[in-house]
């Protein structure tokens, strides 16, 4: 969330930057500044009224001591009027603050200077590509057919139990899923991330703090009886661990990782591109989160990108990295790099990770600060990334590693799953 003083000081610059997203900020910035002026004027009037009321209260006591009861009574009537006025001013102030907060919640993060202008995924920039795309034997199958052939995943059974988008993993499919989770966590821990096991439901405050609310309210499953939300990513509960914190500069950076199932309604998703594991309502993901000093967050983002690259190299999957354009950038992100694995059987790229720097946007919502070397309170920077999302990684392994003999498991996963071939 942007701060009002930032908007006031950088209005023209921010309007231009947000135009990369196709977001016209000129009107809402005007509303924000106008509302903030009303807030300041109301606060000043309230402070003045309360000060006058306090002054009268002290004077009333002195008048009674002097035996001037009549004057004291007149002042008591004025004090009563001031208290009534202060109640009205307090109500106006609270309403103004609520309106200001609502306005600020609807403004997306300012894109980093590196973010290219563009309207959708077609305008994203490919900045890196690695790995050879395998040439598959004739009759190669997409992963949903492989899953059925080798009895790894039962999509129909998931429909029976819950509905479309909730697959059931079986046998070696379940073991491979578990192996990927353990491997990703071990890689993250070895890189210095501390593992957390976190709740899979969060309250509304947590959703607002990391920016899923109100932006993605329609994409989240809402447990109405308890007013809780199923998490769309571990980013939400893990980052909220630090909500309201004031850390020392020596505590940063903070590196966290965690595995959770993720739940997304994916409203409106349909068609061949969402078959099988391509688009699910429930899926597993291992996340990495960093809390950084502002001056170190750019370097931290680079480290996260390199970390994910290292995992994909070990899996020997062909992948590429995209720098997202303004129109495809997430609401809370300042800069995002997407990783995509090439699915040879589908002849298309599948997104498997997003690595993002939110700069101070989330920290302002979270009220996550640290004391710098001079003892001043500053907003931290938050970053997060998928390391990795499982469904499309699994799809890539099944499709790219298939052969007439079966599906050859990447060597790095064999110690985790206990087999090297699915046949």
C-alpha positions as CSV (number, residue, x, y, z in Angstrom):
1,X,0.0,0.0,0.0
2,X,1.3,3.4,-0.9
3,X,1.7,6.1,1.7
4,X,-0.1,9.4,1.3
5,X,3.0,11.5,1.7
6,X,4.6,9.4,-1.1
7,X,1.7,10.1,-3.4
8,X,1.8,13.8,-2.5
9,X,5.5,14.1,-3.2
10,X,5.6,11.9,-6.3
11,X,2.2,12.3,-7.9
12,X,3.2,12.9,-11.5
13,X,5.9,10.3,-11.4
14,X,3.6,7.6,-9.9
15,X,0.8,8.4,-12.4
16,X,3.2,7.8,-15.2
17,X,4.6,4.7,-13.7
18,X,1.2,3.2,-13.0
19,X,0.2,3.8,-16.6
20,X,2.5,0.8,-17.4
21,X,-0.2,-1.3,-15.8
22,X,-2.9,0.4,-17.8
23,X,-4.0,2.0,-14.5
24,X,-5.1,5.7,-14.6
25,X,-4.2,7.0,-11.1
26,X,-5.0,10.6,-11.7
27,X,-8.6,10.6,-10.4
28,X,-8.0,8.3,-7.4
29,X,-4.8,10.3,-6.4
30,X,-6.9,13.4,-6.4
31,X,-9.5,11.7,-4.1
32,X,-6.7,10.4,-1.8
33,X,-5.2,13.9,-1.4
34,X,-8.5,15.6,-0.9
35,X,-9.6,13.0,1.7
36,X,-6.3,13.4,3.5
37,X,-6.7,17.2,3.6
38,X,-10.2,16.6,5.2
39,X,-8.6,14.2,7.7
40,X,-5.9,16.7,8.7
41,X,-8.5,19.5,9.1
42,X,-10.8,17.3,11.1
43,X,-8.0,16.1,13.3
44,X,-6.8,19.7,13.9
45,X,-10.4,20.8,14.8
46,X,-10.8,17.8,17.1
47,X,-7.5,18.5,18.8
48,X,-8.5,22.1,19.3
49,X,-11.9,21.1,20.7
50,X,-10.4,18.6,23.1
51,X,-7.8,21.1,24.3
52,X,-10.5,23.7,24.9
53,X,-12.6,21.2,26.8
54,X,-9.7,20.1,29.0
55,X,-8.9,23.8,29.7
56,X,-12.5,24.5,30.7
57,X,-12.5,21.4,33.0
58,X,-9.5,22.7,34.9
59,X,-11.0,26.2,35.1
60,X,-14.3,24.7,36.4
61,X,-12.5,23.2,39.3
62,X,-10.8,26.5,40.2
63,X,-14.1,28.4,40.0
64,X,-15.7,26.0,42.5
65,X,-12.8,26.5,44.8
66,X,-13.3,30.2,44.6
67,X,-17.0,29.8,45.3
68,X,-18.0,31.1,41.8
69,X,-20.5,28.3,41.2
70,X,-22.6,30.3,38.7
71,X,-19.6,30.8,36.4
72,X,-18.6,27.1,36.8
73,X,-22.1,26.0,35.7
74,X,-21.9,28.1,32.6
75,X,-18.5,26.6,31.7
76,X,-19.9,23.1,32.4
77,X,-22.6,23.8,29.7
78,X,-19.9,24.9,27.3
79,X,-17.9,21.8,28.1
80,X,-20.8,19.6,27.4
81,X,-21.3,21.3,24.0
82,X,-17.6,20.8,23.3
83,X,-17.8,17.1,24.2
84,X,-20.8,16.6,21.9
85,X,-18.9,18.4,19.1
86,X,-15.8,16.2,19.8
87,X,-18.0,13.1,19.4
88,X,-19.2,14.3,16.0
89,X,-15.6,15.2,15.0
90,X,-14.4,11.8,16.1
91,X,-17.0,10.1,14.0
92,X,-16.2,12.2,11.0
93,X,-12.5,11.5,11.5
94,X,-13.0,7.7,11.7
95,X,-15.2,7.8,8.6
96,X,-12.6,9.8,6.8
97,X,-9.8,7.5,7.8
98,X,-11.8,4.5,6.7
99,X,-12.5,6.1,3.3
100,X,-8.8,7.0,2.9
101,X,-7.8,3.4,3.8
102,X,-10.3,2.0,1.3
103,X,-8.9,4.3,-1.5
104,X,-5.3,3.4,-0.7
105,X,-6.2,-0.4,-0.8
106,X,-7.4,-0.1,-4.4
107,X,-4.1,1.4,-5.7
108,X,-1.6,-1.2,-7.0
109,X,2.1,-1.1,-6.4
110,X,4.3,1.2,-8.4
111,X,6.1,-0.8,-11.1
112,X,9.9,-0.9,-10.9
113,X,11.8,1.0,-13.6
114,X,12.8,-2.4,-15.2
115,X,9.2,-3.3,-15.8
116,X,8.3,-3.0,-19.5
117,X,5.1,-1.4,-20.6
118,X,2.5,-3.8,-22.0
119,X,-1.0,-5.0,-21.7
120,X,-0.8,-8.8,-21.2
121,X,1.4,-11.9,-21.2
122,X,2.2,-11.4,-24.8
123,X,4.3,-8.3,-23.9
124,X,6.4,-10.0,-21.2
125,X,10.2,-10.0,-21.9
126,X,12.1,-13.3,-22.2
127,X,15.4,-12.6,-20.4
128,X,16.9,-16.1,-20.1
129,X,16.5,-19.6,-21.5
130,X,18.3,-22.9,-20.6
131,X,18.0,-26.6,-21.3
132,X,17.5,-28.6,-24.4
133,X,13.9,-29.4,-25.4
134,X,13.8,-33.2,-25.7
135,X,12.7,-34.9,-28.9
136,X,10.1,-37.4,-27.9
137,X,9.3,-40.7,-29.6
138,X,6.3,-40.9,-31.8
139,X,3.1,-41.3,-29.9
140,X,4.3,-39.2,-26.9
141,X,1.4,-38.4,-24.5
142,X,0.4,-35.4,-22.5
143,X,0.7,-35.8,-18.7
144,X,-3.0,-36.4,-18.1
145,X,-2.8,-39.5,-20.4
146,X,0.4,-40.6,-18.8
147,X,-1.1,-40.2,-15.4
148,X,-4.0,-42.5,-16.5
149,X,-1.7,-45.0,-18.3
150,X,0.6,-45.5,-15.2
151,X,-2.2,-45.0,-12.6
152,X,-0.5,-42.0,-11.0
153,X,-3.3,-39.4,-10.8
154,X,-7.0,-39.9,-10.8
155,X,-8.8,-36.8,-12.0
156,X,-12.2,-38.4,-12.2
157,X,-12.0,-39.7,-8.6
158,X,-11.2,-36.1,-7.5
159,X,-14.4,-35.0,-9.3
160,X,-16.4,-37.6,-7.4
161,X,-15.0,-36.6,-4.0
162,X,-15.0,-32.8,-4.5
163,X,-15.2,-31.5,-8.0
164,X,-13.1,-30.6,-11.0
165,X,-9.6,-29.3,-10.2
166,X,-9.1,-31.5,-7.1
167,X,-7.0,-34.5,-8.3
168,X,-6.2,-37.6,-6.3
169,X,-2.5,-38.7,-6.5
170,X,-1.9,-42.5,-6.2
171,X,1.0,-44.9,-5.8
172,X,4.1,-43.7,-7.4
173,X,2.3,-40.4,-8.3
174,X,1.8,-39.7,-4.6
175,X,5.4,-40.7,-3.8
176,X,6.8,-38.5,-6.5
177,X,4.6,-35.6,-5.3
178,X,6.0,-36.1,-1.7
179,X,9.5,-36.4,-3.1
180,X,9.3,-33.1,-4.9
181,X,8.1,-31.3,-1.7
182,X,10.9,-32.8,0.4
183,X,13.5,-32.0,-2.3
184,X,12.3,-28.4,-2.6
185,X,12.3,-27.8,1.1
186,X,15.8,-29.3,1.5
187,X,17.2,-27.1,-1.2
188,X,15.6,-24.0,0.4
189,X,16.9,-24.9,3.9
190,X,20.4,-25.6,2.5
191,X,20.3,-22.1,1.0
192,X,19.6,-20.5,4.5
193,X,15.8,-20.5,4.6
194,X,14.1,-21.5,7.9
195,X,11.2,-23.9,7.5
196,X,7.8,-23.0,8.9
197,X,4.6,-25.0,9.1
198,X,1.7,-22.6,9.0
199,X,-2.1,-22.6,9.1
200,X,-3.9,-23.2,5.8
201,X,-6.7,-20.7,6.7
202,X,-6.2,-17.0,7.5
203,X,-8.3,-14.2,8.8
204,X,-9.4,-11.2,6.9
205,X,-6.7,-9.0,8.4
206,X,-4.0,-11.3,7.1
207,X,-5.5,-11.2,3.6
208,X,-5.5,-7.4,3.6
209,X,-2.0,-7.3,5.0
210,X,-0.4,-9.1,2.1
211,X,-2.7,-7.6,-0.6
212,X,-4.9,-10.6,-1.5
213,X,-7.8,-8.6,-0.2
214,X,-9.6,-6.8,-1.6
215,X,-7.8,-7.4,-4.9
216,X,-8.4,-11.2,-5.2
217,X,-11.4,-11.7,-3.0
218,X,-13.3,-13.5,-5.7
219,X,-10.5,-15.9,-6.3
220,X,-10.2,-17.0,-2.6
221,X,-12.4,-19.7,-0.9
222,X,-14.2,-18.0,2.0
223,X,-15.3,-20.0,5.0
224,X,-18.3,-17.7,5.8
225,X,-19.2,-19.3,9.2
226,X,-15.9,-18.3,10.7
227,X,-15.0,-15.5,8.3
228,X,-11.7,-17.2,7.3
229,X,-10.1,-17.7,3.9
230,X,-8.3,-20.8,2.5
231,X,-4.8,-19.6,1.6
232,X,-4.0,-19.1,-2.1
233,X,-0.3,-19.4,-1.3
234,X,2.0,-19.9,1.7
235,X,3.1,-16.3,1.2
236,X,0.1,-15.1,3.1
237,X,0.5,-16.9,6.4
238,X,4.3,-16.9,6.3
239,X,4.6,-13.1,5.6
240,X,1.9,-12.4,8.3
241,X,4.2,-14.0,10.9
242,X,5.9,-10.6,10.9
243,X,2.8,-8.4,10.8
244,X,3.2,-5.5,13.3
245,X,6.8,-6.3,14.0
246,X,9.5,-3.8,14.8
247,X,12.8,-5.6,14.1
248,X,16.4,-4.5,14.7
249,X,18.6,-3.9,11.6
250,X,20.8,-6.8,12.7
251,X,17.9,-9.3,12.4
252,X,17.6,-8.7,8.7
253,X,17.5,-10.4,6.3
254,X,14.9,-13.0,7.5
255,X,14.6,-16.0,5.2
256,X,11.6,-18.3,5.5
257,X,10.3,-21.3,3.5
258,X,7.2,-23.5,3.9
259,X,5.1,-26.1,2.2
260,X,1.3,-25.8,2.0
261,X,-1.5,-26.8,-0.1
262,X,-2.9,-23.8,-2.0
263,X,-6.6,-23.2,-2.8
264,X,-7.8,-21.0,-5.7
265,X,-11.2,-20.7,-7.1
266,X,-9.8,-19.8,-10.6
267,X,-13.2,-18.4,-11.5
268,X,-13.8,-18.4,-15.3
269,X,-11.0,-20.9,-16.1
270,X,-12.0,-23.4,-18.8
271,X,-10.8,-24.9,-22.1
272,X,-8.0,-27.2,-23.2
273,X,-5.2,-25.1,-21.6
274,X,-6.5,-26.0,-18.1
275,X,-6.6,-29.8,-18.7
276,X,-4.9,-32.1,-16.2
277,X,-2.5,-30.4,-13.9
278,X,-2.4,-27.2,-15.9
279,X,-4.9,-25.4,-13.7
280,X,-6.2,-26.7,-10.3
281,X,-8.3,-25.5,-7.4
282,X,-6.1,-27.3,-4.9
283,X,-2.4,-27.8,-5.5
284,X,0.9,-28.1,-3.5
285,X,3.6,-25.4,-3.4
286,X,6.8,-24.7,-1.6
287,X,7.3,-21.0,-1.0
288,X,10.3,-18.8,-0.1
289,X,9.8,-15.4,1.7
290,X,12.4,-12.8,2.5
291,X,12.3,-9.7,4.8
292,X,15.0,-7.3,3.7
293,X,16.4,-3.8,4.2
294,X,15.4,-1.6,1.3
295,X,18.9,-1.2,0.0
296,X,19.4,-5.0,-0.2
297,X,16.1,-6.1,-1.8
298,X,17.2,-5.8,-5.5
299,X,20.2,-8.1,-4.7
300,X,17.9,-10.4,-2.8
301,X,15.6,-10.8,-5.8
302,X,18.6,-11.7,-7.9
303,X,19.6,-14.4,-5.3
304,X,16.1,-15.8,-5.4
305,X,16.1,-16.0,-9.2
306,X,19.4,-17.8,-9.1
307,X,18.2,-20.2,-6.4
308,X,15.2,-21.3,-8.6
309,X,17.5,-21.6,-11.6
310,X,19.7,-24.0,-9.6
311,X,16.7,-26.2,-8.8
312,X,15.6,-26.4,-12.4
313,X,19.1,-27.2,-13.5
314,X,19.2,-30.2,-11.2
315,X,15.8,-31.4,-12.4
316,X,17.2,-31.0,-16.0
317,X,14.0,-29.4,-17.2
318,X,14.1,-26.9,-20.1
319,X,13.0,-23.5,-18.8
320,X,12.9,-19.8,-19.5
321,X,12.6,-16.7,-17.4
322,X,10.2,-13.8,-18.2
323,X,10.2,-10.3,-16.9
324,X,6.5,-9.4,-16.5
325,X,5.2,-6.3,-18.2
326,X,3.0,-3.8,-16.4
327,X,-0.2,-5.3,-17.6
328,X,0.7,-8.8,-16.4
329,X,2.2,-7.7,-13.1
330,X,0.5,-8.7,-9.9
331,X,-1.3,-6.1,-7.8
332,X,1.2,-6.1,-5.0
333,X,4.4,-6.6,-7.0
334,X,6.9,-4.0,-8.0
335,X,9.0,-6.4,-10.2
336,X,8.3,-10.1,-11.0
337,X,10.2,-12.8,-12.9
338,X,8.2,-15.8,-14.0
339,X,9.8,-19.2,-14.6
340,X,8.2,-21.4,-17.3
341,X,9.0,-25.1,-18.1
342,X,8.5,-26.3,-21.6
343,X,6.0,-29.1,-22.0
344,X,7.1,-31.0,-25.0
345,X,4.0,-33.2,-25.2
346,X,1.8,-30.1,-25.1
347,X,4.2,-28.0,-27.2
348,X,3.8,-25.0,-24.8
349,X,5.4,-23.2,-21.9
350,X,3.9,-23.8,-18.4
351,X,4.4,-21.3,-15.6
352,X,5.9,-22.9,-12.5
353,X,7.2,-20.0,-10.4
354,X,6.9,-16.3,-9.8
355,X,9.6,-14.5,-7.9
356,X,8.7,-11.0,-6.9
357,X,9.9,-7.9,-5.0
358,X,7.1,-6.0,-3.3
359,X,9.5,-3.4,-2.0
360,X,7.7,-1.5,0.9
361,X,4.1,-2.1,-0.5
362,X,3.3,-5.1,1.7
363,X,5.3,-3.9,4.6
364,X,3.2,-0.7,4.8
365,X,0.0,-2.8,5.0
366,X,1.7,-5.2,7.5
367,X,3.2,-2.3,9.6
368,X,6.5,-4.3,9.4
369,X,9.4,-2.1,10.3
370,X,12.9,-2.2,11.5
371,X,15.3,0.2,13.4
372,X,18.2,1.2,11.2
373,X,21.7,1.9,12.4
374,X,20.7,5.4,13.4
375,X,17.7,4.2,15.5
376,X,15.1,5.4,13.0
377,X,12.0,3.2,12.2
378,X,11.8,2.2,8.5
379,X,9.5,0.0,6.5
380,X,11.2,-3.3,5.5
381,X,11.0,-4.7,2.0
382,X,9.3,-8.1,1.4
383,X,9.9,-10.6,-1.4
384,X,8.5,-14.0,-2.2
385,X,8.8,-16.8,-4.7
386,X,7.6,-20.3,-5.6
387,X,10.4,-22.8,-5.1
388,X,8.4,-24.5,-6.5
389,X,4.8,-25.0,-7.5
390,X,4.3,-28.7,-7.9
391,X,1.6,-29.4,-10.5
392,X,3.3,-28.1,-13.6
393,X,6.7,-29.3,-12.5
394,X,5.2,-32.7,-12.2
395,X,3.6,-32.3,-15.6
396,X,6.9,-31.3,-17.1
397,X,8.7,-34.3,-15.6
398,X,6.0,-36.7,-16.8
399,X,6.0,-35.3,-20.3
400,X,9.6,-34.5,-20.9
401,X,11.0,-37.6,-19.3
402,X,8.8,-40.1,-21.0
403,X,10.3,-42.9,-23.2
404,X,9.3,-46.2,-24.7
405,X,10.5,-47.8,-21.4
406,X,8.5,-45.5,-19.1
407,X,9.1,-42.3,-17.3
408,X,12.7,-41.7,-16.2
409,X,12.9,-39.9,-12.9
410,X,15.4,-37.1,-12.6
411,X,18.5,-38.4,-10.7
412,X,18.2,-35.8,-8.0
413,X,14.8,-37.1,-7.0
414,X,15.6,-40.8,-6.9
415,X,16.9,-40.7,-3.3
416,X,13.6,-39.0,-2.3
417,X,11.1,-41.3,-4.1
418,X,13.0,-44.6,-4.1
419,X,12.6,-45.4,-7.8
420,X,14.2,-44.3,-11.0
421,X,11.5,-45.4,-13.5
422,X,7.7,-45.4,-13.7
423,X,6.6,-48.2,-16.0
